[in-house]
Structure formats: structure tokens, C-alpha cells
Amino acid sequence: MNTNETEVLKGYPDVLTAKMVAEILGIGYVNALRVIRYGDVNYIKIGNVYKMPKKSFLEWLHASKNRELKFDN
């Protein structure tokens, strides 16, 4: 992980909401929920709220494999 990315995420808590993931990735809220649910990352579901540890998000983001997530609308 490079220093610039660390600085960008520094203002975020250790557990990210779907809204935060959407903001970071520049995608919509619904697609952020889909990334969390189907993107092969660790997440926490409390009631109907999905959250993702920032560490898991960064590991997913920097995984050495290419991946493409396609969602049917």
C-alpha cells in the first residue's frame, strides 16, 4: 500500500460502511453493497447494515489477482 492511499483513508474509521466504500471507489451505494456482499471480502452484517473492516478493504483492493464484478440491474 502506498503512502498516498494511506493518507486518503486516514480520515475513515477502522470499519467502513457501504456509503464509505462507495465514496472511496467512486461508485454508487447499491454497487458498493454488492462489492461488500459478493466481492470475496470479509464483512460484518448487523441487522440489515453491511460493514467492512478497513484492513479487509485494503487487502481486497490490493490483491494481486485481476477481478471483474458484474451485476445485473
N, C-alpha and C positions, 0 to 999 in steps of 0.2 A: 504494500500500500504506500502510495507516495504522500509526501507531506501536505501537498495541496488538498488532497481528498480528506486527509485527517482534519485539516483546518475547516473545510466546508462542513463536515459532520460534527465538529466540535460543539456547535450550538444545540445539537439534538441530544435527547436523553438516551440512556443505555437501552431502552426498549422503545422501538418505533411503532407508530400507528400506521394504518394503511394510508391515511392522509399524508403523513410524513414521507412514506415511501413514494407516493405519487409525486410529491413535490420534488424530492431528490432526483427521481428518474425522469421527471418531465412528462408524466403520463396521467391519464385520468384516474379517478378514485376507484372505479369498478375494475379497471385493469390492474391497479395496484393490489386490490383484494385477490384477484386471480393469480398474480405473481406470488403472493404470500401462500395461497392455498395450493397451487399447482407447480410452483417453481422449484420444488425439491429443496426447500429451506426449512429450518426449524422455526416453528411459530407457536404461539400461545393463543388459545381461544378461551375467552372469558365471556360466558353468555353468548352473545352474537357479535362480539368485538374480537377482531384478529389483531395480534401484536407480534412483532418480530424483534428478537434481540439484535442490537446494532452490530454486534460481532458476527452473528449469522448472516446478516445482510451483507457485510463487507466480504465475508468468505464467499458467499454466493456471487457477488459482483466480480470478484477477482479469481474465480475458479478458472483453471487452465483449460476447461473444455468449452467449446462453442455450443450454444444452445439457442433454440428458437421456440418461443412460446406463441402458439396461435390460438386465438379464442374465437369461437362462434358467437355472433351477436344475437 
